[in-house]
């Protein structure tokens, strides 16, 4: 798995070192490494709520190490843009059209191929179309 351009944010999906599930790394401004910052304050209970202690840490990793952690399943890239909504029934219609067109052109697409290959592909496409048409009827 080769990663070309890394996302600006990486999320921890498997704990490692001090990082816990859900923690995030953010790409530095110069684009040379990822940074995870943690700040915690501990207060004494009561009306004055005075600060008792504060803990801050910065965890930096190189781009190459981040790629390796993604590859090894410790981090995942977070999409900057939310994925647009896709209506499942529109997608079913698109697939029905695609597979029906493929089925209609099976003789020309598989010209010169053994008959058993055409029969196999016809059977598969017919079964897929049958399932998709059934799913389409579930629309309320």
Secondary structure, DSSP 4 states (H G I P E B T S, - for coil): ---SS--SEEEESS-BTTB-TT-EEEE-TTSSEEEEEEEEEEE-SSSS--EEEEEEEEEEEEHHHHHHHHHTTSEEEEPSSPPPP--HHHHHHHHHHHHHHHHHTHHHHTTTS-HHHHHHHHHHHHHHHHHHHHHHTT--
